[in-house]
Amino acid sequence: MEIELQRKLAQLLRENRISALGTLRNGAPSVSMVAYVVAEDFSAFYLVVSHLAQHTQDMEKDKHVSLMITEPDDGREDPQTLARVTIRGNAEVLPIGVPGYMPARDLYMARFPRSEPLFEFEDFGLWRVLPKGGRFVAGFAKAFNLTADFLLETAKI
């Protein structure tokens, strides 16, 4: 992948805050909108979600998830030229007190300052999605498979 496209991928992951979260619900795909923050080294994506939400219940039953992040629709004639990335990975809840919880919480709250009350509610939890791979589409005829290692390299850009 050209370095300019790798920069575009890094920018897409860092600058966006909303993703489509794909889970399996009773064996069928289900997609919902969630806010996310990505670790500085792109090793993890963090979500704060309610246990009452279907997608959280889905993740508790099956850790396999995907996140789809796209650049905002700017009204261009061909929306298929918008950059987007799908990250496939495994989701896990981060219980309070485990190593990594506080840095992830602080990172999330820095991105979403109004989220602080969510950490006080018993039905909300901090989840980590560990990337296993994915697909980056930078526009027409610019599609690339991603690995977790490639994401780590991209974070250094």
One Martini backbone bead per residue (centre of mass of N, CA, C, O) as a GRO file, in nm:
protein
  157
    1MET     BB    1   0.097   0.036   0.022
    2GLU     BB    2   0.076   0.348   0.005
    3ILE     BB    3   0.157   0.598   0.219
    4GLU     BB    4  -0.094   0.781   0.164
    5LEU     BB    5  -0.299   0.555   0.231
    6GLN     BB    6  -0.200   0.498   0.516
    7ARG     BB    7  -0.264   0.781   0.619
    8LYS     BB    8  -0.568   0.765   0.564
    9LEU     BB    9  -0.622   0.538   0.760
   10ALA     BB   10  -0.522   0.678   1.016
   11GLN     BB   11  -0.718   0.915   0.996
   12LEU     BB   12  -0.981   0.756   1.004
   13LEU     BB   13  -0.934   0.629   1.290
   14ARG     BB   14  -0.875   0.903   1.452
   15GLU     BB   15  -1.122   1.109   1.354
   16ASN     BB   16  -1.327   0.917   1.422
   17ARG     BB   17  -1.631   0.808   1.640
   18ILE     BB   18  -1.794   0.623   1.442
   19SER     BB   19  -1.955   0.298   1.427
   20ALA     BB   20  -2.016  -0.012   1.295
   21LEU     BB   21  -2.155  -0.286   1.468
   22GLY     BB   22  -2.086  -0.628   1.429
   23THR     BB   23  -2.305  -0.897   1.497
   24LEU     BB   24  -2.449  -1.188   1.648
   25ARG     BB   25  -2.803  -1.277   1.614
   26ASN     BB   26  -2.909  -1.574   1.617
   27GLY     BB   27  -2.702  -1.619   1.354
   28ALA     BB   28  -2.733  -1.314   1.271
   29PRO     BB   29  -2.683  -1.025   1.145
   30SER     BB   30  -2.581  -0.720   1.322
   31VAL     BB   31  -2.630  -0.355   1.335
   32SER     BB   32  -2.461  -0.082   1.504
   33MET     BB   33  -2.415   0.213   1.676
   34VAL     BB   34  -2.084   0.333   1.781
   35ALA     BB   35  -1.863   0.449   1.990
   36TYR     BB   36  -1.507   0.530   1.953
   37VAL     BB   37  -1.169   0.432   2.042
   38VAL     BB   38  -0.828   0.439   1.965
   39ALA     BB   39  -0.543   0.325   2.000
   40GLU     BB   40  -0.243   0.458   1.937
   41ASP     BB   41  -0.139   0.158   1.812
   42PHE     BB   42  -0.399  -0.008   1.699
   43SER     BB   43  -0.466  -0.263   1.908
   44ALA     BB   44  -0.741  -0.103   1.985
   45PHE     BB   45  -1.091  -0.085   2.058
   46TYR     BB   46  -1.325   0.134   2.225
   47LEU     BB   47  -1.619   0.065   2.426
   48VAL     BB   48  -1.938   0.196   2.551
   49VAL     BB   49  -2.181  -0.029   2.690
   50SER     BB   50  -2.484  -0.170   2.734
   51HIS     BB   51  -2.631  -0.455   2.861
   52LEU     BB   52  -2.917  -0.388   2.724
   53ALA     BB   53  -2.790  -0.422   2.464
   54GLN     BB   54  -2.779  -0.629   2.203
   55HIS     BB   55  -2.474  -0.612   2.127
   56THR     BB   56  -2.376  -0.698   2.407
   57GLN     BB   57  -2.514  -0.970   2.421
   58ASP     BB   58  -2.371  -1.076   2.170
   59MET     BB   59  -2.075  -1.052   2.279
   60GLU     BB   60  -2.121  -1.251   2.517
   61LYS     BB   61  -2.170  -1.500   2.309
   62ASP     BB   62  -1.988  -1.351   2.069
   63LYS     BB   63  -1.669  -1.214   2.001
   64HIS     BB   64  -1.735  -1.173   1.708
   65VAL     BB   65  -1.645  -0.879   1.520
   66SER     BB   66  -1.729  -0.559   1.364
   67LEU     BB   67  -1.590  -0.260   1.215
   68MET     BB   68  -1.727   0.038   1.059
   69ILE     BB   69  -1.544   0.294   0.887
   70THR     BB   70  -1.623   0.626   0.767
   71GLU     BB   71  -1.629   0.873   0.581
   72PRO     BB   72  -1.793   1.140   0.536
   73ASP     BB   73  -2.054   1.260   0.375
   74ASP     BB   74  -2.000   1.515   0.105
   75GLY     BB   75  -2.186   1.482  -0.170
   76ARG     BB   76  -2.075   1.325  -0.372
   77GLU     BB   77  -2.147   1.164  -0.660
   78ASP     BB   78  -1.955   0.914  -0.547
   79PRO     BB   79  -1.972   0.729  -0.255
   80GLN     BB   80  -1.766   0.490  -0.337
   81THR     BB   81  -1.507   0.696  -0.279
   82LEU     BB   82  -1.516   0.648   0.005
   83ALA     BB   83  -1.359   0.591   0.282
   84ARG     BB   84  -1.302   0.252   0.427
   85VAL     BB   85  -1.331   0.032   0.722
   86THR     BB   86  -1.279  -0.308   0.823
   87ILE     BB   87  -1.293  -0.464   1.142
   88ARG     BB   88  -1.170  -0.764   1.269
   89GLY     BB   89  -1.270  -0.923   1.587
   90ASN     BB   90  -1.235  -0.928   1.943
   91ALA     BB   91  -1.444  -0.919   2.222
   92GLU     BB   92  -1.395  -0.753   2.548
   93VAL     BB   93  -1.425  -0.712   2.868
   94LEU     BB   94  -1.332  -0.451   3.107
   95PRO     BB   95  -1.265  -0.471   3.411
   96ILE     BB   96  -1.235  -0.333   3.689
   97GLY     BB   97  -0.873  -0.337   3.760
   98VAL     BB   98  -0.752  -0.411   3.513
   99PRO     BB   99  -0.518  -0.407   3.305
  100GLY     BB  100  -0.593  -0.108   3.110
  101TYR     BB  101  -0.848   0.036   3.207
  102MET     BB  102  -0.765   0.331   3.275
  103PRO     BB  103  -0.641   0.414   3.003
  104ALA     BB  104  -0.902   0.358   2.842
  105ARG     BB  105  -1.088   0.543   2.997
  106ASP     BB  106  -0.926   0.805   2.951
  107LEU     BB  107  -0.940   0.798   2.644
  108TYR     BB  108  -1.248   0.807   2.623
  109MET     BB  109  -1.294   1.070   2.792
  110ALA     BB  110  -1.127   1.256   2.608
  111ARG     BB  111  -1.323   1.210   2.359
  112PHE     BB  112  -1.582   1.178   2.584
  113PRO     BB  113  -1.661   1.382   2.835
  114ARG     BB  114  -1.979   1.287   2.875
  115SER     BB  115  -1.912   0.975   2.973
  116GLU     BB  116  -1.859   0.952   3.278
  117PRO     BB  117  -2.139   0.844   3.388
  118LEU     BB  118  -2.123   0.559   3.256
  119PHE     BB  119  -1.903   0.449   3.467
  120GLU     BB  120  -2.132   0.444   3.705
  121PHE     BB  121  -2.296   0.243   3.564
  122GLU     BB  122  -2.373  -0.094   3.588
  123ASP     BB  123  -2.469  -0.142   3.269
  124PHE     BB  124  -2.186  -0.042   3.198
  125GLY     BB  125  -1.912  -0.103   2.963
  126LEU     BB  126  -1.582  -0.183   2.887
  127TRP     BB  127  -1.460  -0.240   2.560
  128ARG     BB  128  -1.253  -0.465   2.363
  129VAL     BB  129  -1.109  -0.455   2.036
  130LEU     BB  130  -0.927  -0.707   1.870
  131PRO     BB  131  -0.752  -0.714   1.600
  132LYS     BB  132  -0.720  -0.945   1.303
  133GLY     BB  133  -0.849  -0.769   1.065
  134GLY     BB  134  -0.918  -0.646   0.717
  135ARG     BB  135  -1.062  -0.365   0.519
  136PHE     BB  136  -0.944  -0.126   0.277
  137VAL     BB  137  -1.115   0.154   0.124
  138ALA     BB  138  -0.993   0.436  -0.079
  139GLY     BB  139  -1.148   0.356  -0.340
  140PHE     BB  140  -1.138   0.311  -0.653
  141ALA     BB  141  -0.927   0.043  -0.684
  142LYS     BB  142  -0.862   0.065  -0.341
  143ALA     BB  143  -0.793  -0.239  -0.204
  144PHE     BB  144  -0.720  -0.380   0.134
  145ASN     BB  145  -0.569  -0.594   0.326
  146LEU     BB  146  -0.559  -0.661   0.680
  147THR     BB  147  -0.355  -0.656   0.964
  148ALA     BB  148  -0.254  -0.622   1.277
  149ASP     BB  149   0.040  -0.543   1.204
  150PHE     BB  150  -0.033  -0.317   1.003
  151LEU     BB  151  -0.173  -0.136   1.208
  152LEU     BB  152   0.079  -0.089   1.382
  153GLU     BB  153   0.238   0.050   1.157
  154THR     BB  154   0.031   0.279   1.094
  155ALA     BB  155   0.050   0.426   1.377
  156LYS     BB  156   0.348   0.548   1.307
  157ILE     BB  157   0.242   0.779   1.096
   0.00000   0.00000   0.00000
